Amino acid sequence: MARLTHTVTVAPLDRGWFEEAAGTLVDLLDGSRARADGSVVLADGRAVAGLRLLKGRHLRAGARYGETPEPVTPGADGRVPAGSGTVGAADGLARPGTAGAGAAGGSSGPGASGGVPAPGPSATVGAVVLRAWRPAHSVEVESRVAEGGLALRLKVRLSEPRRPRALDLSLSGHRPADGSLYRFSGRGTADLAAWWAAVDRLPSALPAARPPVTARAAHRLAKARLTVTPHPADDGSWRISVVLSVRGRWLLRPVGAVALFFARRPVERGFREAVENAAAQWNTALAELTPRHGEALRTEIADALTETEPDKTVPGGPADAGGPTDPWGPADIGGPEAR
């Protein structure tokens, strides 16, 4: 078994600001609605950038969302390039006579019915399914992505979203056409209440007995466990201890032990660099945050939600215009409706 540890110092995050920002974001989304074309707009009428309701009712269990697709530009011969997106492509449904109906091999031209076939194996298909929206209790979402034959499923559950107490993640992936070597899974938990309790201790106090952040990953050949434990420093910053344990499984145990013997220093160096890069990104992100509160904070978050990329046009038209076959199974419920 390999055990890697490293400790970094990061800027502290103000708990009051974090919880106010989380509550403001939830309130903005809770007051949003979906238009007939699937675009999601805030209470002031501005559309949330890159987000479209593809199936179901807005903020109801089973609602499916995707990023606004780019317009498709046919080539000089009038054919649509393979893998091009179409409106509603991310909803993952195949419908007769529309994009993704009966396509094989990612053909680039329209089929006999005039619809555009599904993207080829290298195309990316993504969708976010809302499993629960209860702002006073929990929010649960499920993200699905298929790219290059690999299907990924990420589930996220946030407890008490307006004043977040815990975040639970689960990830699974596999290649439907391949064997168990291409199958993996992982779970992670961030106990935010325990995190705040840990950083509120005196610098002279012992670190928390249980790490507030834990993650586990499993594969046929190896298992891994990651823990993150914070501790306040004398100057008010946080010292974050990261521990990664990796254990080989089956016949990989003796092979992995020999490999680690010769490659331990490069592995340790890569681990330290990864942790330090993450700490640098954290410090940069906090330095860019504006310590605003109240209406100023609400305006800043709303502007961030509705800001579009330069020179990017949002195509119109109904969201229910077809898409590639869904690698995770059939849709949940019917078409988009205004909330």
Contacts in CASP RR format, 6 or more apart in sequence:
PFRMAT RR
TARGET T0000
AUTHOR 0000-0000-0000
METHOD contacts of the structure
MODEL  1
MARLTHTVTVAPLDRGWFEEAAGTLVDLLDGSRARADGSVVLADGRAVAG
LRLLKGRHLRAGARYGETPEPVTPGADGRVPAGSGTVGAADGLARPGTAG
AGAAGGSSGPGASGGVPAPGPSATVGAVVLRAWRPAHSVEVESRVAEGGL
ALRLKVRLSEPRRPRALDLSLSGHRPADGSLYRFSGRGTADLAAWWAAVD
RLPSALPAARPPVTARAAHRLAKARLTVTPHPADDGSWRISVVLSVRGRW
LLRPVGAVALFFARRPVERGFREAVENAAAQWNTALAELTPRHGEALRTE
IADALTETEPDKTVPGGPADAGGPTDPWGPADIGGPEAR
1 245 0 8 1.000
1 246 0 8 1.000
1 247 0 8 1.000
1 248 0 8 1.000
2 244 0 8 1.000
2 245 0 8 1.000
2 246 0 8 1.000
2 247 0 8 1.000
2 260 0 8 1.000
2 264 0 8 1.000
2 267 0 8 1.000
3 243 0 8 1.000
3 244 0 8 1.000
3 245 0 8 1.000
4 243 0 8 1.000
4 244 0 8 1.000
4 245 0 8 1.000
4 246 0 8 1.000
4 267 0 8 1.000
4 268 0 8 1.000
4 271 0 8 1.000
5 241 0 8 1.000
5 242 0 8 1.000
5 243 0 8 1.000
5 244 0 8 1.000
6 241 0 8 1.000
6 242 0 8 1.000
6 271 0 8 1.000
6 272 0 8 1.000
6 275 0 8 1.000
6 276 0 8 1.000
7 239 0 8 1.000
7 240 0 8 1.000
7 241 0 8 1.000
7 242 0 8 1.000
8 239 0 8 1.000
8 240 0 8 1.000
8 242 0 8 1.000
8 275 0 8 1.000
8 276 0 8 1.000
8 278 0 8 1.000
8 279 0 8 1.000
9 233 0 8 1.000
9 237 0 8 1.000
9 238 0 8 1.000
9 239 0 8 1.000
9 240 0 8 1.000
9 279 0 8 1.000
10 237 0 8 1.000
10 238 0 8 1.000
10 240 0 8 1.000
10 279 0 8 1.000
10 282 0 8 1.000
10 283 0 8 1.000
11 237 0 8 1.000
11 238 0 8 1.000
11 282 0 8 1.000
11 283 0 8 1.000
11 286 0 8 1.000
11 287 0 8 1.000
12 199 0 8 1.000
12 232 0 8 1.000
12 236 0 8 1.000
12 237 0 8 1.000
12 238 0 8 1.000
13 286 0 8 1.000
14 291 0 8 1.000
15 196 0 8 1.000
17 289 0 8 1.000
17 291 0 8 1.000
17 293 0 8 1.000
18 164 0 8 1.000
19 162 0 8 1.000
19 163 0 8 1.000
19 164 0 8 1.000
20 293 0 8 1.000
20 294 0 8 1.000
20 297 0 8 1.000
21 297 0 8 1.000
21 301 0 8 1.000
22 161 0 8 1.000
22 162 0 8 1.000
22 163 0 8 1.000
22 164 0 8 1.000
23 161 0 8 1.000
23 162 0 8 1.000
23 163 0 8 1.000
24 294 0 8 1.000
24 297 0 8 1.000
24 298 0 8 1.000
24 301 0 8 1.000
25 301 0 8 1.000
26 135 0 8 1.000
26 139 0 8 1.000
26 161 0 8 1.000
26 162 0 8 1.000
27 135 0 8 1.000
27 162 0 8 1.000
27 298 0 8 1.000
28 42 0 8 1.000
28 43 0 8 1.000
28 298 0 8 1.000
28 301 0 8 1.000
28 302 0 8 1.000
28 305 0 8 1.000
29 59 0 8 1.000
30 59 0 8 1.000
30 133 0 8 1.000
30 135 0 8 1.000
31 42 0 8 1.000
31 43 0 8 1.000
32 40 0 8 1.000
32 41 0 8 1.000
32 42 0 8 1.000
32 43 0 8 1.000
32 48 0 8 1.000
32 58 0 8 1.000
32 59 0 8 1.000
32 339 0 8 1.000
33 40 0 8 1.000
33 41 0 8 1.000
33 58 0 8 1.000
33 338 0 8 1.000
33 339 0 8 1.000
34 40 0 8 1.000
34 41 0 8 1.000
34 53 0 8 1.000
34 57 0 8 1.000
34 58 0 8 1.000
34 336 0 8 1.000
34 337 0 8 1.000
34 338 0 8 1.000
34 339 0 8 1.000
35 41 0 8 1.000
35 338 0 8 1.000
36 318 0 8 1.000
36 336 0 8 1.000
36 338 0 8 1.000
37 316 0 8 1.000
37 317 0 8 1.000
37 318 0 8 1.000
37 319 0 8 1.000
38 52 0 8 1.000
38 53 0 8 1.000
38 54 0 8 1.000
38 318 0 8 1.000
38 319 0 8 1.000
38 336 0 8 1.000
39 47 0 8 1.000
39 48 0 8 1.000
39 51 0 8 1.000
39 52 0 8 1.000
39 53 0 8 1.000
39 68 0 8 1.000
39 314 0 8 1.000
40 47 0 8 1.000
40 48 0 8 1.000
40 51 0 8 1.000
40 52 0 8 1.000
40 53 0 8 1.000
40 58 0 8 1.000
40 65 0 8 1.000
41 47 0 8 1.000
41 48 0 8 1.000
42 48 0 8 1.000
42 302 0 8 1.000
42 305 0 8 1.000
42 306 0 8 1.000
44 302 0 8 1.000
46 302 0 8 1.000
46 306 0 8 1.000
47 306 0 8 1.000
47 314 0 8 1.000
48 305 0 8 1.000
48 306 0 8 1.000
49 68 0 8 1.000
49 305 0 8 1.000
49 306 0 8 1.000
49 307 0 8 1.000
49 308 0 8 1.000
49 309 0 8 1.000
50 66 0 8 1.000
50 67 0 8 1.000
50 68 0 8 1.000
50 308 0 8 1.000
50 314 0 8 1.000
51 65 0 8 1.000
51 66 0 8 1.000
51 67 0 8 1.000
51 68 0 8 1.000
52 65 0 8 1.000
52 66 0 8 1.000
52 67 0 8 1.000
52 68 0 8 1.000
52 69 0 8 1.000
52 88 0 8 1.000
52 319 0 8 1.000
53 63 0 8 1.000
53 64 0 8 1.000
53 65 0 8 1.000
53 319 0 8 1.000
53 336 0 8 1.000
54 64 0 8 1.000
54 65 0 8 1.000
54 66 0 8 1.000
54 88 0 8 1.000
54 90 0 8 1.000
54 91 0 8 1.000
54 92 0 8 1.000
54 127 0 8 1.000
54 319 0 8 1.000
54 320 0 8 1.000
54 336 0 8 1.000
55 62 0 8 1.000
55 63 0 8 1.000
55 64 0 8 1.000
55 91 0 8 1.000
55 93 0 8 1.000
55 320 0 8 1.000
55 331 0 8 1.000
55 332 0 8 1.000
55 333 0 8 1.000
55 334 0 8 1.000
55 335 0 8 1.000
55 336 0 8 1.000
56 62 0 8 1.000
56 63 0 8 1.000
56 64 0 8 1.000
56 332 0 8 1.000
56 333 0 8 1.000
56 334 0 8 1.000
56 335 0 8 1.000
56 336 0 8 1.000
56 337 0 8 1.000
57 63 0 8 1.000
57 333 0 8 1.000
57 336 0 8 1.000
57 337 0 8 1.000
57 339 0 8 1.000
58 336 0 8 1.000
58 337 0 8 1.000
58 338 0 8 1.000
58 339 0 8 1.000
59 130 0 8 1.000
59 133 0 8 1.000
59 339 0 8 1.000
60 130 0 8 1.000
60 133 0 8 1.000
60 339 0 8 1.000
61 130 0 8 1.000
61 131 0 8 1.000
61 132 0 8 1.000
61 133 0 8 1.000
62 129 0 8 1.000
62 130 0 8 1.000
62 131 0 8 1.000
62 332 0 8 1.000
62 333 0 8 1.000
63 129 0 8 1.000
63 130 0 8 1.000
63 332 0 8 1.000
63 333 0 8 1.000
64 91 0 8 1.000
64 127 0 8 1.000
64 128 0 8 1.000
64 129 0 8 1.000
64 130 0 8 1.000
64 331 0 8 1.000
64 332 0 8 1.000
65 127 0 8 1.000
65 128 0 8 1.000
65 129 0 8 1.000
65 130 0 8 1.000
66 88 0 8 1.000
66 90 0 8 1.000
66 91 0 8 1.000
66 126 0 8 1.000
66 127 0 8 1.000
66 128 0 8 1.000
67 90 0 8 1.000
67 126 0 8 1.000
68 314 0 8 1.000
68 315 0 8 1.000
69 85 0 8 1.000
69 86 0 8 1.000
69 87 0 8 1.000
69 88 0 8 1.000
69 89 0 8 1.000
69 90 0 8 1.000
69 315 0 8 1.000
70 85 0 8 1.000
70 315 0 8 1.000
71 313 0 8 1.000
71 315 0 8 1.000
72 80 0 8 1.000
72 84 0 8 1.000
72 85 0 8 1.000
72 86 0 8 1.000
72 116 0 8 1.000
73 84 0 8 1.000
74 80 0 8 1.000
75 81 0 8 1.000
79 108 0 8 1.000
79 109 0 8 1.000
79 110 0 8 1.000
80 108 0 8 1.000
80 109 0 8 1.000
80 110 0 8 1.000
80 116 0 8 1.000
81 108 0 8 1.000
82 106 0 8 1.000
82 107 0 8 1.000
82 108 0 8 1.000
82 119 0 8 1.000
82 120 0 8 1.000
82 123 0 8 1.000
83 106 0 8 1.000
83 108 0 8 1.000
83 119 0 8 1.000
83 120 0 8 1.000
83 122 0 8 1.000
83 123 0 8 1.000
84 116 0 8 1.000
84 119 0 8 1.000
85 99 0 8 1.000
85 119 0 8 1.000
85 123 0 8 1.000
86 99 0 8 1.000
86 116 0 8 1.000
86 321 0 8 1.000
86 322 0 8 1.000
86 323 0 8 1.000
87 315 0 8 1.000
87 316 0 8 1.000
87 317 0 8 1.000
87 318 0 8 1.000
87 319 0 8 1.000
87 321 0 8 1.000
87 322 0 8 1.000
88 319 0 8 1.000
88 320 0 8 1.000
88 321 0 8 1.000
88 322 0 8 1.000
88 323 0 8 1.000
89 99 0 8 1.000
89 119 0 8 1.000
89 125 0 8 1.000
89 322 0 8 1.000
89 323 0 8 1.000
89 324 0 8 1.000
90 125 0 8 1.000
90 126 0 8 1.000
90 127 0 8 1.000
90 323 0 8 1.000
91 127 0 8 1.000
91 319 0 8 1.000
91 320 0 8 1.000
91 322 0 8 1.000
91 323 0 8 1.000
91 326 0 8 1.000
91 331 0 8 1.000
92 125 0 8 1.000
92 126 0 8 1.000
92 127 0 8 1.000
92 323 0 8 1.000
92 324 0 8 1.000
92 325 0 8 1.000
92 326 0 8 1.000
92 331 0 8 1.000
93 322 0 8 1.000
93 323 0 8 1.000
93 325 0 8 1.000
93 326 0 8 1.000
93 330 0 8 1.000
93 331 0 8 1.000
94 100 0 8 1.000
94 101 0 8 1.000
94 102 0 8 1.000
94 118 0 8 1.000
94 322 0 8 1.000
94 323 0 8 1.000
94 324 0 8 1.000
94 325 0 8 1.000
94 326 0 8 1.000
95 101 0 8 1.000
95 322 0 8 1.000
95 323 0 8 1.000
96 113 0 8 1.000
97 113 0 8 1.000
97 114 0 8 1.000
97 115 0 8 1.000
98 115 0 8 1.000
98 321 0 8 1.000
98 322 0 8 1.000
98 323 0 8 1.000
99 115 0 8 1.000
99 116 0 8 1.000
99 117 0 8 1.000
99 118 0 8 1.000
99 321 0 8 1.000
99 322 0 8 1.000
99 323 0 8 1.000
99 324 0 8 1.000
100 115 0 8 1.000
100 116 0 8 1.000
100 117 0 8 1.000
100 118 0 8 1.000
100 322 0 8 1.000
100 323 0 8 1.000
100 324 0 8 1.000
100 325 0 8 1.000
101 113 0 8 1.000
101 115 0 8 1.000
101 117 0 8 1.000
101 322 0 8 1.000
102 117 0 8 1.000
102 118 0 8 1.000
102 325 0 8 1.000
103 117 0 8 1.000
103 118 0 8 1.000
103 120 0 8 1.000
103 324 0 8 1.000
103 325 0 8 1.000
104 117 0 8 1.000
105 117 0 8 1.000
105 120 0 8 1.000
105 121 0 8 1.000
106 117 0 8 1.000
106 118 0 8 1.000
106 119 0 8 1.000
106 120 0 8 1.000
106 121 0 8 1.000
106 123 0 8 1.000
107 117 0 8 1.000
108 117 0 8 1.000
109 116 0 8 1.000
109 117 0 8 1.000
110 116 0 8 1.000
110 117 0 8 1.000
111 117 0 8 1.000
118 323 0 8 1.000
118 324 0 8 1.000
118 325 0 8 1.000
119 125 0 8 1.000
119 324 0 8 1.000
121 148 0 8 1.000
121 149 0 8 1.000
122 147 0 8 1.000
122 148 0 8 1.000
123 147 0 8 1.000
123 148 0 8 1.000
123 324 0 8 1.000
124 145 0 8 1.000
124 146 0 8 1.000
124 147 0 8 1.000
124 148 0 8 1.000
125 145 0 8 1.000
125 146 0 8 1.000
125 147 0 8 1.000
125 324 0 8 1.000
125 326 0 8 1.000
125 327 0 8 1.000
126 143 0 8 1.000
126 144 0 8 1.000
126 145 0 8 1.000
126 146 0 8 1.000
127 143 0 8 1.000
127 144 0 8 1.000
128 141 0 8 1.000
128 142 0 8 1.000
128 143 0 8 1.000
128 144 0 8 1.000
129 141 0 8 1.000
129 142 0 8 1.000
129 143 0 8 1.000
129 144 0 8 1.000
129 332 0 8 1.000
130 140 0 8 1.000
130 141 0 8 1.000
131 140 0 8 1.000
131 141 0 8 1.000
131 142 0 8 1.000
131 155 0 8 1.000
132 138 0 8 1.000
132 139 0 8 1.000
132 140 0 8 1.000
133 139 0 8 1.000
135 161 0 8 1.000
135 162 0 8 1.000
136 160 0 8 1.000
136 162 0 8 1.000
137 159 0 8 1.000
137 160 0 8 1.000
138 157 0 8 1.000
138 158 0 8 1.000
138 159 0 8 1.000
138 160 0 8 1.000
138 161 0 8 1.000
139 157 0 8 1.000
139 158 0 8 1.000
139 161 0 8 1.000
140 155 0 8 1.000
140 156 0 8 1.000
140 157 0 8 1.000
140 158 0 8 1.000
141 155 0 8 1.000
141 156 0 8 1.000
142 153 0 8 1.000
142 154 0 8 1.000
142 155 0 8 1.000
142 156 0 8 1.000
143 152 0 8 1.000
143 153 0 8 1.000
143 154 0 8 1.000
143 155 0 8 1.000
143 156 0 8 1.000
144 151 0 8 1.000
144 152 0 8 1.000
144 153 0 8 1.000
144 154 0 8 1.000
144 327 0 8 1.000
144 328 0 8 1.000
145 151 0 8 1.000
145 152 0 8 1.000
145 154 0 8 1.000
146 152 0 8 1.000
146 327 0 8 1.000
146 328 0 8 1.000
149 175 0 8 1.000
149 176 0 8 1.000
149 177 0 8 1.000
149 327 0 8 1.000
150 173 0 8 1.000
150 174 0 8 1.000
150 175 0 8 1.000
150 182 0 8 1.000
151 173 0 8 1.000
151 174 0 8 1.000
151 175 0 8 1.000
151 176 0 8 1.000
151 327 0 8 1.000
151 328 0 8 1.000
152 171 0 8 1.000
152 172 0 8 1.000
152 173 0 8 1.000
153 171 0 8 1.000
153 172 0 8 1.000
153 173 0 8 1.000
153 328 0 8 1.000
154 169 0 8 1.000
154 170 0 8 1.000
154 171 0 8 1.000
155 169 0 8 1.000
155 170 0 8 1.000
155 171 0 8 1.000
156 167 0 8 1.000
156 168 0 8 1.000
156 169 0 8 1.000
157 167 0 8 1.000
157 168 0 8 1.000
157 169 0 8 1.000
158 164 0 8 1.000
158 166 0 8 1.000
158 167 0 8 1.000
159 165 0 8 1.000
159 166 0 8 1.000
159 167 0 8 1.000
159 168 0 8 1.000
160 166 0 8 1.000
164 192 0 8 1.000
165 191 0 8 1.000
165 192 0 8 1.000
165 193 0 8 1.000
166 189 0 8 1.000
166 190 0 8 1.000
166 191 0 8 1.000
166 192 0 8 1.000
166 193 0 8 1.000
167 189 0 8 1.000
167 190 0 8 1.000
167 192 0 8 1.000
168 187 0 8 1.000
168 188 0 8 1.000
168 189 0 8 1.000
168 190 0 8 1.000
169 187 0 8 1.000
169 188 0 8 1.000
169 189 0 8 1.000
169 215 0 8 1.000
170 185 0 8 1.000
170 186 0 8 1.000
170 187 0 8 1.000
170 188 0 8 1.000
171 185 0 8 1.000
171 186 0 8 1.000
171 187 0 8 1.000
172 183 0 8 1.000
172 184 0 8 1.000
172 185 0 8 1.000
172 186 0 8 1.000
173 182 0 8 1.000
173 183 0 8 1.000
173 184 0 8 1.000
173 185 0 8 1.000
174 182 0 8 1.000
174 183 0 8 1.000
174 184 0 8 1.000
175 182 0 8 1.000
175 183 0 8 1.000
176 327 0 8 1.000
180 220 0 8 1.000
181 220 0 8 1.000
181 221 0 8 1.000
183 219 0 8 1.000
183 220 0 8 1.000
184 217 0 8 1.000
184 218 0 8 1.000
184 219 0 8 1.000
185 217 0 8 1.000
185 218 0 8 1.000
186 215 0 8 1.000
186 216 0 8 1.000
186 217 0 8 1.000
186 218 0 8 1.000
187 215 0 8 1.000
187 216 0 8 1.000
188 213 0 8 1.000
188 214 0 8 1.000
188 215 0 8 1.000
188 216 0 8 1.000
189 213 0 8 1.000
189 214 0 8 1.000
189 215 0 8 1.000
190 212 0 8 1.000
190 213 0 8 1.000
191 212 0 8 1.000
191 213 0 8 1.000
192 212 0 8 1.000
194 208 0 8 1.000
194 210 0 8 1.000
194 212 0 8 1.000
195 212 0 8 1.000
195 213 0 8 1.000
195 230 0 8 1.000
197 208 0 8 1.000
198 207 0 8 1.000
198 208 0 8 1.000
198 212 0 8 1.000
198 229 0 8 1.000
198 230 0 8 1.000
198 231 0 8 1.000
199 230 0 8 1.000
199 231 0 8 1.000
199 232 0 8 1.000
199 238 0 8 1.000
200 232 0 8 1.000
201 208 0 8 1.000
201 231 0 8 1.000
201 232 0 8 1.000
202 232 0 8 1.000
203 231 0 8 1.000
203 232 0 8 1.000
203 233 0 8 1.000
203 234 0 8 1.000
203 236 0 8 1.000
207 229 0 8 1.000
207 231 0 8 1.000
207 241 0 8 1.000
208 229 0 8 1.000
208 230 0 8 1.000
208 231 0 8 1.000
211 227 0 8 1.000
211 228 0 8 1.000
211 229 0 8 1.000
211 243 0 8 1.000
212 228 0 8 1.000
212 229 0 8 1.000
212 230 0 8 1.000
213 226 0 8 1.000
213 227 0 8 1.000
213 228 0 8 1.000
213 229 0 8 1.000
214 225 0 8 1.000
214 226 0 8 1.000
214 227 0 8 1.000
214 228 0 8 1.000
215 225 0 8 1.000
215 226 0 8 1.000
215 227 0 8 1.000
216 223 0 8 1.000
216 224 0 8 1.000
216 225 0 8 1.000
216 226 0 8 1.000
217 223 0 8 1.000
217 224 0 8 1.000
217 225 0 8 1.000
217 226 0 8 1.000
218 224 0 8 1.000
219 249 0 8 1.000
220 249 0 8 1.000
220 250 0 8 1.000
221 248 0 8 1.000
221 249 0 8 1.000
221 250 0 8 1.000
221 252 0 8 1.000
222 246 0 8 1.000
222 247 0 8 1.000
222 248 0 8 1.000
222 249 0 8 1.000
222 252 0 8 1.000
223 246 0 8 1.000
223 247 0 8 1.000
223 248 0 8 1.000
223 249 0 8 1.000
224 244 0 8 1.000
224 245 0 8 1.000
224 246 0 8 1.000
224 247 0 8 1.000
225 244 0 8 1.000
225 245 0 8 1.000
226 242 0 8 1.000
226 243 0 8 1.000
226 244 0 8 1.000
226 245 0 8 1.000
227 242 0 8 1.000
227 243 0 8 1.000
228 240 0 8 1.000
228 241 0 8 1.000
228 242 0 8 1.000
229 240 0 8 1.000
229 241 0 8 1.000
229 243 0 8 1.000
230 238 0 8 1.000
230 239 0 8 1.000
230 240 0 8 1.000
230 241 0 8 1.000
231 238 0 8 1.000
231 239 0 8 1.000
231 240 0 8 1.000
231 241 0 8 1.000
232 238 0 8 1.000
232 239 0 8 1.000
233 239 0 8 1.000
240 279 0 8 1.000
242 275 0 8 1.000
244 271 0 8 1.000
247 253 0 8 1.000
248 256 0 8 1.000
260 267 0 8 1.000
290 300 0 8 1.000
292 300 0 8 1.000
308 314 0 8 1.000
319 336 0 8 1.000
320 335 0 8 1.000
320 336 0 8 1.000
END
